[in-house]
Amino acid sequence: MDLKNYFSSSDTTKAAFARSIGVSSALLHQWVERIRPVAPQHCPQIEVQTSGAVTRADLRPDDWHLIWPELAASSAAPAPAAVNTTGETT
């Protein structure tokens, strides 16, 4: 699940969520709208704050397996996003 879907299905406000993870509401907005990627250091905390509804793999589909190789070894981990010959994620 991405952050946009999480907030549309959650009673949590974006402002309260931003405070709970120690970022500005403006930065959270940029993540929700995919204007800016979520920095790796914030992903584990988001995963915890959402009780696993939004995972690190959801937040960083192209490189989560490189940042957290221990997750890639997990049988429950999603497959890394495929990249075609033009460099686009499929």
Biopython code that builds the backbone (N, CA, C, O; Angstrom):
import numpy as np
from Bio.PDB.StructureBuilder import StructureBuilder

atoms = [
    (1, "MET", "N", (0.855, -1.175, 0.000)),
    (1, "MET", "CA", (0.000, 0.000, 0.000)),
    (1, "MET", "C", (0.901, 1.237, 0.000)),
    (1, "MET", "O", (1.922, 1.265, 0.686)),
    (2, "ASP", "N", (0.525, 2.240, -0.758)),
    (2, "ASP", "CA", (1.293, 3.482, -0.727)),
    (2, "ASP", "C", (0.704, 4.429, 0.325)),
    (2, "ASP", "O", (-0.359, 4.167, 0.888)),
    (3, "LEU", "N", (1.409, 5.521, 0.574)),
    (3, "LEU", "CA", (0.974, 6.460, 1.614)),
    (3, "LEU", "C", (-0.366, 7.107, 1.278)),
    (3, "LEU", "O", (-1.183, 7.331, 2.171)),
    (4, "LYS", "N", (-0.597, 7.404, 0.028)),
    (4, "LYS", "CA", (-1.864, 8.050, -0.357)),
    (4, "LYS", "C", (-3.042, 7.145, 0.003)),
    (4, "LYS", "O", (-4.020, 7.606, 0.593)),
    (5, "ASN", "N", (-2.955, 5.881, -0.343)),
    (5, "ASN", "CA", (-4.022, 4.938, -0.012)),
    (5, "ASN", "C", (-4.136, 4.729, 1.496)),
    (5, "ASN", "O", (-5.235, 4.575, 2.028)),
    (6, "TYR", "N", (-3.006, 4.724, 2.167)),
    (6, "TYR", "CA", (-3.031, 4.571, 3.624)),
    (6, "TYR", "C", (-3.852, 5.695, 4.260)),
    (6, "TYR", "O", (-4.721, 5.437, 5.092)),
    (7, "PHE", "N", (-3.577, 6.932, 3.869)),
    (7, "PHE", "CA", (-4.295, 8.059, 4.477)),
    (7, "PHE", "C", (-5.757, 8.111, 4.055)),
    (7, "PHE", "O", (-6.598, 8.584, 4.819)),
    (8, "SER", "N", (-6.075, 7.636, 2.862)),
    (8, "SER", "CA", (-7.485, 7.635, 2.455)),
    (8, "SER", "C", (-8.295, 6.583, 3.205)),
    (8, "SER", "O", (-9.517, 6.690, 3.304)),
    (9, "SER", "N", (-7.612, 5.566, 3.735)),
    (9, "SER", "CA", (-8.324, 4.519, 4.465)),
    (9, "SER", "C", (-8.079, 4.555, 5.972)),
    (9, "SER", "O", (-8.514, 3.660, 6.696)),
    (10, "SER", "N", (-7.384, 5.590, 6.442)),
    (10, "SER", "CA", (-7.023, 5.676, 7.855)),
    (10, "SER", "C", (-7.668, 6.895, 8.510)),
    (10, "SER", "O", (-7.967, 7.889, 7.848)),
    (11, "ASP", "N", (-7.871, 6.799, 9.802)),
    (11, "ASP", "CA", (-8.373, 7.948, 10.558)),
    (11, "ASP", "C", (-7.244, 8.889, 10.964)),
    (11, "ASP", "O", (-7.502, 9.975, 11.484)),
    (12, "THR", "N", (-6.016, 8.491, 10.737)),
    (12, "THR", "CA", (-4.851, 9.296, 11.096)),
    (12, "THR", "C", (-4.749, 10.508, 10.182)),
    (12, "THR", "O", (-4.860, 10.383, 8.963)),
    (13, "THR", "N", (-4.537, 11.678, 10.770)),
    (13, "THR", "CA", (-4.332, 12.867, 9.939)),
    (13, "THR", "C", (-2.879, 12.925, 9.499)),
    (13, "THR", "O", (-1.987, 12.416, 10.178)),
    (14, "LYS", "N", (-2.663, 13.542, 8.374)),
    (14, "LYS", "CA", (-1.298, 13.683, 7.871)),
    (14, "LYS", "C", (-0.453, 14.510, 8.832)),
    (14, "LYS", "O", (0.722, 14.210, 9.045)),
    (15, "ALA", "N", (-1.042, 15.541, 9.406)),
    (15, "ALA", "CA", (-0.288, 16.393, 10.339)),
    (15, "ALA", "C", (0.154, 15.602, 11.566)),
    (15, "ALA", "O", (1.300, 15.722, 12.001)),
    (16, "ALA", "N", (-0.740, 14.801, 12.123)),
    (16, "ALA", "CA", (-0.396, 13.991, 13.300)),
    (16, "ALA", "C", (0.647, 12.939, 12.941)),
    (16, "ALA", "O", (1.570, 12.676, 13.712)),
    (17, "PHE", "N", (0.492, 12.350, 11.780)),
    (17, "PHE", "CA", (1.447, 11.335, 11.344)),
    (17, "PHE", "C", (2.827, 11.953, 11.157)),
    (17, "PHE", "O", (3.828, 11.394, 11.606)),
    (18, "ALA", "N", (2.879, 13.106, 10.497)),
    (18, "ALA", "CA", (4.155, 13.794, 10.283)),
    (18, "ALA", "C", (4.834, 14.085, 11.621)),
    (18, "ALA", "O", (6.036, 13.863, 11.772)),
    (19, "ARG", "N", (4.066, 14.579, 12.589)),
    (19, "ARG", "CA", (4.629, 14.846, 13.920)),
    (19, "ARG", "C", (5.160, 13.568, 14.552)),
    (19, "ARG", "O", (6.221, 13.573, 15.177)),
    (20, "SER", "N", (4.428, 12.483, 14.393)),
    (20, "SER", "CA", (4.813, 11.230, 15.049)),
    (20, "SER", "C", (6.122, 10.656, 14.507)),
    (20, "SER", "O", (6.818, 9.927, 15.213)),
    (21, "ILE", "N", (6.458, 10.979, 13.264)),
    (21, "ILE", "CA", (7.726, 10.483, 12.712)),
    (21, "ILE", "C", (8.784, 11.584, 12.623)),
    (21, "ILE", "O", (9.885, 11.355, 12.124)),
    (22, "GLY", "N", (8.445, 12.775, 13.108)),
    (22, "GLY", "CA", (9.430, 13.853, 13.200)),
    (22, "GLY", "C", (9.783, 14.537, 11.897)),
    (22, "GLY", "O", (10.920, 14.969, 11.708)),
    (23, "VAL", "N", (8.806, 14.642, 10.987)),
    (23, "VAL", "CA", (9.040, 15.373, 9.738)),
    (23, "VAL", "C", (7.966, 16.449, 9.586)),
    (23, "VAL", "O", (6.953, 16.437, 10.285)),
    (24, "SER", "N", (8.200, 17.365, 8.675)),
    (24, "SER", "CA", (7.217, 18.422, 8.435)),
    (24, "SER", "C", (6.047, 17.881, 7.627)),
    (24, "SER", "O", (6.172, 16.896, 6.898)),
    (25, "SER", "N", (4.914, 18.544, 7.772)),
    (25, "SER", "CA", (3.742, 18.182, 6.967)),
    (25, "SER", "C", (4.020, 18.377, 5.487)),
    (25, "SER", "O", (3.510, 17.631, 4.650)),
    (26, "ALA", "N", (4.826, 19.376, 5.166)),
    (26, "ALA", "CA", (5.171, 19.635, 3.761)),
    (26, "ALA", "C", (5.968, 18.478, 3.171)),
    (26, "ALA", "O", (5.725, 18.071, 2.036)),
    (27, "LEU", "N", (6.910, 17.952, 3.932)),
    (27, "LEU", "CA", (7.695, 16.819, 3.441)),
    (27, "LEU", "C", (6.810, 15.584, 3.283)),
    (27, "LEU", "O", (6.912, 14.870, 2.286)),
    (28, "LEU", "N", (5.956, 15.334, 4.249)),
    (28, "LEU", "CA", (5.037, 14.200, 4.148)),
    (28, "LEU", "C", (4.153, 14.345, 2.907)),
    (28, "LEU", "O", (3.921, 13.369, 2.193)),
    (29, "HIS", "N", (3.668, 15.540, 2.653)),
    (29, "HIS", "CA", (2.851, 15.790, 1.460)),
    (29, "HIS", "C", (3.631, 15.417, 0.193)),
    (29, "HIS", "O", (3.074, 14.811, -0.722)),
    (30, "GLN", "N", (4.894, 15.772, 0.138)),
    (30, "GLN", "CA", (5.716, 15.449, -1.029)),
    (30, "GLN", "C", (5.864, 13.940, -1.195)),
    (30, "GLN", "O", (5.891, 13.438, -2.319)),
    (31, "TRP", "N", (5.960, 13.223, -0.095)),
    (31, "TRP", "CA", (6.036, 11.760, -0.167)),
    (31, "TRP", "C", (4.713, 11.175, -0.636)),
    (31, "TRP", "O", (4.686, 10.299, -1.501)),
    (32, "VAL", "N", (3.617, 11.658, -0.064)),
    (32, "VAL", "CA", (2.285, 11.144, -0.408)),
    (32, "VAL", "C", (2.002, 11.343, -1.891)),
    (32, "VAL", "O", (1.468, 10.451, -2.550)),
    (33, "GLU", "N", (2.354, 12.503, -2.411)),
    (33, "GLU", "CA", (2.090, 12.822, -3.815)),
    (33, "GLU", "C", (3.196, 12.339, -4.755)),
    (33, "GLU", "O", (3.148, 12.584, -5.961)),
    (34, "ARG", "N", (4.178, 11.660, -4.198)),
    (34, "ARG", "CA", (5.316, 11.122, -4.957)),
    (34, "ARG", "C", (6.109, 12.197, -5.695)),
    (34, "ARG", "O", (6.665, 11.961, -6.768)),
    (35, "ILE", "N", (6.145, 13.372, -5.095)),
    (35, "ILE", "CA", (6.959, 14.460, -5.627)),
    (35, "ILE", "C", (8.421, 14.192, -5.285)),
    (35, "ILE", "O", (9.332, 14.517, -6.047)),
    (36, "ARG", "N", (8.611, 13.599, -4.132)),
    (36, "ARG", "CA", (9.945, 13.297, -3.616)),
    (36, "ARG", "C", (9.895, 11.893, -3.005)),
    (36, "ARG", "O", (8.917, 11.538, -2.348)),
    (37, "PRO", "N", (10.949, 11.091, -3.221)),
    (37, "PRO", "CA", (10.939, 9.753, -2.621)),
    (37, "PRO", "C", (11.176, 9.826, -1.110)),
    (37, "PRO", "O", (11.802, 10.757, -0.606)),
    (38, "VAL", "N", (10.668, 8.839, -0.420)),
    (38, "VAL", "CA", (10.886, 8.758, 1.025)),
    (38, "VAL", "C", (12.338, 8.365, 1.251)),
    (38, "VAL", "O", (12.811, 7.376, 0.692)),
    (39, "ALA", "N", (13.045, 9.137, 2.069)),
    (39, "ALA", "CA", (14.436, 8.829, 2.385)),
    (39, "ALA", "C", (14.492, 7.505, 3.144)),
    (39, "ALA", "O", (13.638, 7.241, 3.990)),
    (40, "PRO", "N", (15.486, 6.674, 2.849)),
    (40, "PRO", "CA", (15.569, 5.359, 3.485)),
    (40, "PRO", "C", (15.509, 5.388, 5.012)),
    (40, "PRO", "O", (14.943, 4.480, 5.622)),
    (41, "GLN", "N", (16.077, 6.401, 5.630)),
    (41, "GLN", "CA", (16.092, 6.426, 7.095)),
    (41, "GLN", "C", (14.703, 6.587, 7.701)),
    (41, "GLN", "O", (14.516, 6.284, 8.880)),
    (42, "HIS", "N", (13.730, 7.052, 6.934)),
    (42, "HIS", "CA", (12.364, 7.222, 7.445)),
    (42, "HIS", "C", (11.469, 5.999, 7.193)),
    (42, "HIS", "O", (10.427, 5.854, 7.831)),
    (43, "CYS", "N", (11.863, 5.142, 6.286)),
    (43, "CYS", "CA", (11.012, 4.014, 5.901)),
    (43, "CYS", "C", (10.703, 3.041, 7.043)),
    (43, "CYS", "O", (9.542, 2.664, 7.207)),
    (44, "PRO", "N", (11.692, 2.619, 7.840)),
    (44, "PRO", "CA", (11.343, 1.699, 8.938)),
    (44, "PRO", "C", (10.346, 2.300, 9.926)),
    (44, "PRO", "O", (9.455, 1.607, 10.417)),
    (45, "GLN", "N", (10.500, 3.581, 10.211)),
    (45, "GLN", "CA", (9.586, 4.228, 11.151)),
    (45, "GLN", "C", (8.169, 4.327, 10.570)),
    (45, "GLN", "O", (7.189, 4.163, 11.297)),
    (46, "ILE", "N", (8.062, 4.592, 9.280)),
    (46, "ILE", "CA", (6.750, 4.642, 8.633)),
    (46, "ILE", "C", (6.113, 3.260, 8.674)),
    (46, "ILE", "O", (4.917, 3.127, 8.934)),
    (47, "GLU", "N", (6.908, 2.246, 8.420)),
    (47, "GLU", "CA", (6.397, 0.875, 8.469)),
    (47, "GLU", "C", (5.845, 0.553, 9.862)),
    (47, "GLU", "O", (4.792, -0.072, 9.986)),
    (48, "VAL", "N", (6.555, 0.979, 10.899)),
    (48, "VAL", "CA", (6.096, 0.747, 12.274)),
    (48, "VAL", "C", (4.845, 1.571, 12.575)),
    (48, "VAL", "O", (3.880, 1.045, 13.129)),
    (49, "GLN", "N", (4.852, 2.854, 12.217)),
    (49, "GLN", "CA", (3.717, 3.742, 12.505)),
    (49, "GLN", "C", (2.435, 3.310, 11.800)),
    (49, "GLN", "O", (1.335, 3.569, 12.287)),
    (50, "THR", "N", (2.580, 2.651, 10.654)),
    (50, "THR", "CA", (1.398, 2.182, 9.920)),
    (50, "THR", "C", (1.070, 0.726, 10.260)),
    (50, "THR", "O", (0.230, 0.105, 9.609)),
    (51, "SER", "N", (1.729, 0.199, 11.266)),
    (51, "SER", "CA", (1.546, -1.213, 11.675)),
    (51, "SER", "C", (1.753, -2.171, 10.510)),
    (51, "SER", "O", (1.067, -3.187, 10.401)),
    (52, "GLY", "N", (2.698, -1.843, 9.650)),
    (52, "GLY", "CA", (3.030, -2.704, 8.521)),
    (52, "GLY", "C", (2.149, -2.545, 7.302)),
    (52, "GLY", "O", (2.355, -3.233, 6.301)),
    (53, "ALA", "N", (1.170, -1.653, 7.360)),
    (53, "ALA", "CA", (0.293, -1.443, 6.195)),
    (53, "ALA", "C", (1.075, -0.854, 5.028)),
    (53, "ALA", "O", (0.811, -1.183, 3.871)),
    (54, "VAL", "N", (2.036, 0.016, 5.327)),
    (54, "VAL", "CA", (2.917, 0.593, 4.315)),
    (54, "VAL", "C", (4.317, 0.076, 4.640)),
    (54, "VAL", "O", (4.890, 0.425, 5.672)),
    (55, "THR", "N", (4.854, -0.744, 3.768)),
    (55, "THR", "CA", (6.150, -1.368, 4.025)),
    (55, "THR", "C", (7.290, -0.585, 3.380)),
    (55, "THR", "O", (7.076, 0.296, 2.547)),
    (56, "ARG", "N", (8.489, -0.931, 3.787)),
    (56, "ARG", "CA", (9.677, -0.324, 3.175)),
    (56, "ARG", "C", (9.709, -0.634, 1.679)),
    (56, "ARG", "O", (10.108, 0.210, 0.876)),
    (57, "ALA", "N", (9.294, -1.828, 1.310)),
    (57, "ALA", "CA", (9.257, -2.194, -0.113)),
    (57, "ALA", "C", (8.218, -1.363, -0.865)),
    (57, "ALA", "O", (8.416, -1.028, -2.033)),
    (58, "ASP", "N", (7.105, -1.031, -0.194)),
    (58, "ASP", "CA", (6.102, -0.164, -0.815)),
    (58, "ASP", "C", (6.663, 1.240, -1.038)),
    (58, "ASP", "O", (6.409, 1.872, -2.064)),
    (59, "LEU", "N", (7.423, 1.708, -0.066)),
    (59, "LEU", "CA", (7.932, 3.075, -0.117)),
    (59, "LEU", "C", (9.081, 3.243, -1.105)),
    (59, "LEU", "O", (9.240, 4.309, -1.700)),
    (60, "ARG", "N", (9.882, 2.194, -1.282)),
    (60, "ARG", "CA", (11.045, 2.270, -2.168)),
    (60, "ARG", "C", (11.077, 1.027, -3.059)),
    (60, "ARG", "O", (11.961, 0.184, -2.914)),
    (61, "PRO", "N", (10.109, 0.910, -3.985)),
    (61, "PRO", "CA", (9.984, -0.316, -4.774)),
    (61, "PRO", "C", (11.184, -0.631, -5.669)),
    (61, "PRO", "O", (11.411, -1.794, -6.004)),
    (62, "ASP", "N", (11.941, 0.367, -6.051)),
    (62, "ASP", "CA", (13.052, 0.138, -6.973)),
    (62, "ASP", "C", (14.352, -0.289, -6.300)),
    (62, "ASP", "O", (15.204, -0.907, -6.938)),
    (63, "ASP", "N", (14.510, 0.035, -5.019)),
    (63, "ASP", "CA", (15.814, -0.250, -4.407)),
    (63, "ASP", "C", (15.756, -0.799, -2.984)),
    (63, "ASP", "O", (16.786, -0.888, -2.317)),
    (64, "TRP", "N", (14.562, -1.169, -2.509)),
    (64, "TRP", "CA", (14.455, -1.653, -1.132)),
    (64, "TRP", "C", (15.361, -2.846, -0.878)),
    (64, "TRP", "O", (15.935, -2.976, 0.204)),
    (65, "HIS", "N", (15.493, -3.715, -1.868)),
    (65, "HIS", "CA", (16.298, -4.932, -1.700)),
    (65, "HIS", "C", (17.790, -4.627, -1.594)),
    (65, "HIS", "O", (18.552, -5.437, -1.066)),
    (66, "LEU", "N", (18.206, -3.475, -2.088)),
    (66, "LEU", "CA", (19.604, -3.061, -1.956)),
    (66, "LEU", "C", (19.867, -2.381, -0.612)),
    (66, "LEU", "O", (20.944, -2.519, -0.033)),
    (67, "ILE", "N", (18.869, -1.650, -0.130)),
    (67, "ILE", "CA", (19.001, -0.928, 1.141)),
    (67, "ILE", "C", (18.852, -1.876, 2.323)),
    (67, "ILE", "O", (19.582, -1.766, 3.308)),
    (68, "TRP", "N", (17.903, -2.809, 2.227)),
    (68, "TRP", "CA", (17.623, -3.767, 3.311)),
    (68, "TRP", "C", (17.750, -5.192, 2.777)),
    (68, "TRP", "O", (16.737, -5.868, 2.596)),
    (69, "PRO", "N", (18.966, -5.660, 2.523)),
    (69, "PRO", "CA", (19.130, -7.002, 1.947)),
    (69, "PRO", "C", (18.570, -8.109, 2.838)),
    (69, "PRO", "O", (18.214, -9.180, 2.347)),
    (70, "GLU", "N", (18.490, -7.858, 4.136)),
    (70, "GLU", "CA", (17.925, -8.867, 5.031)),
    (70, "GLU", "C", (16.453, -9.109, 4.731)),
    (70, "GLU", "O", (15.950, -10.209, 4.962)),
    (71, "LEU", "N", (15.754, -8.098, 4.221)),
    (71, "LEU", "CA", (14.355, -8.281, 3.831)),
    (71, "LEU", "C", (14.243, -9.091, 2.552)),
    (71, "LEU", "O", (13.300, -9.864, 2.380)),
    (72, "ALA", "N", (15.203, -8.914, 1.657)),
    (72, "ALA", "CA", (15.182, -9.642, 0.393)),
    (72, "ALA", "C", (15.317, -11.143, 0.636)),
    (72, "ALA", "O", (14.828, -11.948, -0.157)),
    (73, "ALA", "N", (15.972, -11.517, 1.722)),
    (73, "ALA", "CA", (16.154, -12.930, 2.052)),
    (73, "ALA", "C", (14.898, -13.538, 2.660)),
    (73, "ALA", "O", (14.761, -14.760, 2.719)),
    (74, "SER", "N", (13.985, -12.690, 3.109)),
    (74, "SER", "CA", (12.747, -13.163, 3.729)),
    (74, "SER", "C", (11.830, -13.766, 2.680)),
    (74, "SER", "O", (11.702, -13.234, 1.578)),
    (75, "SER", "N", (11.199, -14.867, 3.022)),
    (75, "SER", "CA", (10.283, -15.512, 2.074)),
    (75, "SER", "C", (9.027, -14.681, 1.837)),
    (75, "SER", "O", (8.353, -14.851, 0.821)),
    (76, "ALA", "N", (8.705, -13.776, 2.777)),
    (76, "ALA", "CA", (7.502, -12.947, 2.639)),
    (76, "ALA", "C", (7.773, -11.672, 1.856)),
    (76, "ALA", "O", (6.845, -10.914, 1.573)),
    (77, "ALA", "N", (9.022, -11.424, 1.503)),
    (77, "ALA", "CA", (9.377, -10.183, 0.813)),
    (77, "ALA", "C", (8.882, -10.214, -0.628)),
    (77, "ALA", "O", (8.934, -11.251, -1.289)),
    (78, "PRO", "N", (8.396, -9.060, -1.114)),
    (78, "PRO", "CA", (7.981, -9.000, -2.521)),
    (78, "PRO", "C", (9.199, -9.029, -3.431)),
    (78, "PRO", "O", (10.301, -8.678, -3.012)),
    (79, "ALA", "N", (9.004, -9.439, -4.649)),
    (79, "ALA", "CA", (10.094, -9.432, -5.618)),
    (79, "ALA", "C", (10.476, -7.988, -5.919)),
    (79, "ALA", "O", (9.601, -7.125, -5.999)),
    (80, "PRO", "N", (11.773, -7.709, -6.087)),
    (80, "PRO", "CA", (12.183, -6.344, -6.463)),
    (80, "PRO", "C", (11.544, -5.946, -7.781)),
    (80, "PRO", "O", (11.281, -6.792, -8.637)),
    (81, "ALA", "N", (11.295, -4.650, -7.939)),
    (81, "ALA", "CA", (10.710, -4.140, -9.174)),
    (81, "ALA", "C", (11.663, -4.439, -10.330)),
    (81, "ALA", "O", (12.873, -4.252, -10.209)),
    (82, "ALA", "N", (11.116, -4.897, -11.435)),
    (82, "ALA", "CA", (11.929, -5.197, -12.606)),
    (82, "ALA", "C", (12.226, -3.911, -13.360)),
    (82, "ALA", "O", (11.397, -3.002, -13.397)),
    (83, "VAL", "N", (13.393, -3.835, -13.954)),
    (83, "VAL", "CA", (13.765, -2.675, -14.746)),
    (83, "VAL", "C", (14.017, -3.164, -16.164)),
    (83, "VAL", "O", (14.798, -4.090, -16.383)),
    (84, "ASN", "N", (13.342, -2.528, -17.132)),
    (84, "ASN", "CA", (13.522, -2.964, -18.523)),
    (84, "ASN", "C", (14.779, -2.351, -19.123)),
    (84, "ASN", "O", (15.490, -1.616, -18.438)),
    (85, "THR", "N", (15.062, -2.636, -20.378)),
    (85, "THR", "CA", (16.296, -2.176, -21.001)),
    (85, "THR", "C", (16.375, -0.670, -21.169)),
    (85, "THR", "O", (17.461, -0.140, -21.401)),
    (86, "THR", "N", (15.253, 0.037, -21.060)),
    (86, "THR", "CA", (15.279, 1.502, -21.155)),
    (86, "THR", "C", (15.483, 2.147, -19.803)),
    (86, "THR", "O", (15.564, 3.371, -19.696)),
    (87, "GLY", "N", (15.567, 1.307, -18.744)),
    (87, "GLY", "CA", (15.767, 1.832, -17.402)),
    (87, "GLY", "C", (14.477, 2.149, -16.673)),
    (87, "GLY", "O", (14.505, 2.680, -15.563)),
    (88, "GLU", "N", (13.341, 1.827, -17.289)),
    (88, "GLU", "CA", (12.047, 2.102, -16.662)),
    (88, "GLU", "C", (11.619, 0.921, -15.814)),
    (88, "GLU", "O", (11.852, -0.234, -16.170)),
    (89, "THR", "N", (10.985, 1.224, -14.682)),
    (89, "THR", "CA", (10.476, 0.169, -13.822)),
    (89, "THR", "C", (9.221, -0.423, -14.440)),
    (89, "THR", "O", (8.358, 0.294, -14.948)),
    (90, "THR", "N", (9.136, -1.757, -14.387)),
    (90, "THR", "CA", (7.945, -2.427, -14.931)),
    (90, "THR", "C", (7.144, -3.058, -13.835)),
    (90, "THR", "O", (6.107, -3.667, -14.101)),
]
sb = StructureBuilder()
sb.init_structure("model")
sb.init_model(0)
sb.init_chain("A")
sb.init_seg("    ")
for serial, (resi, resn, name, xyz) in enumerate(atoms, 1):
    if name == "N":
        sb.init_residue(resn, " ", resi, " ")
    sb.init_atom(name, np.array(xyz, "f"), 0.0, 1.0, " ", f" {name:<3s}", serial, name[0])
structure = sb.get_structure()
